């Protein structure tokens, strides 16, 4: 069994989000898996370094206090099955649109989700 120490957590693929804020006139950054964290700086590199320092501090403090540390999602944790509930009207519209496109409802929904998940530059 792997010992979950600082080194273990720092090797995990945490999700960093860095974007420019016109309101704050700086780059803002956060780590998706950690609640209530944000930093700002004038460059992306500064924000990234601030986030890495914050992650080390968060993990160290959590380990010292026997607190749970969130880990990034892993593909292996998912089966590819989603139960989806909708209205009769939407189900009908999905079935109709899928048929018009020569696809099953599942294939149609999967393509729609794939399109929505595309990362925009």
C-alpha positions as CSV (number, residue, x, y, z in Angstrom):
1,X,0.0,0.0,0.0
2,X,1.3,3.4,-0.9
3,X,2.1,5.7,1.9
4,X,0.2,9.0,1.4
5,X,2.8,11.5,2.4
6,X,3.6,15.0,0.9
7,X,5.5,13.5,-2.0
8,X,2.6,11.2,-2.9
9,X,0.1,14.1,-3.0
10,X,2.5,16.4,-5.0
11,X,2.8,13.8,-7.7
12,X,-1.0,13.7,-8.3
13,X,-2.4,15.6,-11.3
14,X,-4.3,18.4,-9.6
15,X,-6.2,20.7,-11.9
16,X,-4.9,24.3,-12.0
17,X,-7.1,27.0,-13.5
18,X,-5.4,30.3,-14.4
19,X,-7.2,33.1,-16.2
20,X,-6.9,36.8,-16.7
21,X,-9.3,39.0,-14.7
22,X,-10.2,42.4,-16.3
23,X,-11.8,43.4,-13.0
24,X,-8.8,42.6,-10.8
25,X,-6.3,43.4,-13.6
26,X,-4.2,40.3,-12.8
27,X,-4.1,36.6,-13.5
28,X,-6.3,34.6,-11.0
29,X,-5.6,31.0,-10.2
30,X,-7.1,28.2,-8.2
31,X,-6.8,24.5,-7.7
32,X,-10.1,22.8,-8.6
33,X,-9.9,20.0,-6.1
34,X,-9.3,22.3,-3.1
35,X,-12.1,24.5,-1.8
36,X,-11.7,28.2,-1.1
37,X,-8.4,28.8,-2.7
38,X,-7.4,31.6,-5.0
39,X,-4.3,33.6,-5.8
40,X,-3.5,36.5,-8.2
41,X,-0.4,37.8,-9.8
42,X,0.8,39.7,-12.8
43,X,2.0,36.7,-14.7
44,X,0.8,33.1,-15.2
45,X,4.1,31.8,-13.9
46,X,3.7,33.7,-10.7
47,X,0.2,32.4,-10.2
48,X,1.3,28.9,-10.9
49,X,4.2,29.1,-8.4
50,X,1.8,30.6,-5.8
51,X,-0.6,27.7,-6.3
52,X,2.2,25.2,-5.9
53,X,3.3,26.8,-2.7
54,X,-0.4,26.9,-1.5
55,X,-0.8,23.2,-2.3
56,X,2.3,22.3,-0.3
57,X,1.1,24.3,2.6
58,X,-2.4,22.8,2.4
59,X,-1.1,19.2,2.2
60,X,1.4,19.7,5.0
61,X,-1.2,21.3,7.3
62,X,-3.7,18.6,6.5
63,X,-1.2,15.8,7.2
64,X,-0.1,17.4,10.4
65,X,-3.7,17.6,11.6
66,X,-4.9,14.2,10.3
67,X,-7.4,16.0,7.9
68,X,-8.7,14.4,4.7
69,X,-6.9,15.6,1.6
70,X,-8.9,15.7,-1.7
71,X,-7.4,13.9,-4.6
72,X,-8.0,14.5,-8.3
73,X,-10.6,12.4,-10.1
74,X,-9.2,9.2,-11.7
75,X,-10.5,7.8,-15.0
76,X,-10.3,4.3,-13.4
77,X,-13.0,5.4,-11.0
78,X,-15.6,5.7,-13.7
79,X,-17.4,3.1,-15.7
80,X,-18.9,5.2,-18.5
81,X,-22.5,4.7,-17.4
82,X,-24.6,7.7,-16.5
83,X,-28.3,7.6,-15.4
84,X,-30.0,10.6,-17.0
85,X,-33.5,11.7,-16.1
86,X,-35.4,14.2,-18.2
87,X,-39.0,15.2,-19.1
88,X,-41.1,13.2,-21.5
89,X,-41.0,16.2,-23.9
90,X,-37.2,16.4,-23.9
91,X,-36.9,12.6,-24.2
92,X,-39.2,12.8,-27.3
93,X,-37.2,15.7,-28.7
94,X,-33.9,13.8,-28.1
95,X,-35.3,10.7,-29.8
96,X,-36.6,12.6,-32.7
97,X,-33.3,14.6,-33.2
98,X,-31.2,11.4,-32.9
99,X,-33.4,9.6,-35.5
100,X,-33.1,12.6,-37.9
101,X,-29.3,12.3,-37.5
102,X,-29.3,8.5,-37.9
103,X,-28.0,7.9,-34.4
104,X,-29.2,6.2,-31.2
105,X,-30.2,8.5,-28.3
106,X,-27.0,7.4,-26.5
107,X,-24.8,8.3,-29.4
108,X,-26.6,11.6,-29.9
109,X,-26.3,12.6,-26.2
110,X,-22.6,11.5,-26.2
111,X,-21.8,13.7,-29.2
112,X,-23.6,16.6,-27.6
113,X,-21.7,16.2,-24.4
114,X,-18.4,15.8,-26.3
115,X,-19.1,19.1,-28.1
116,X,-19.9,20.9,-24.9
117,X,-16.8,19.6,-23.2
118,X,-14.4,20.9,-25.9
119,X,-11.9,23.3,-24.4
120,X,-11.9,26.7,-25.9
121,X,-8.7,28.7,-26.3
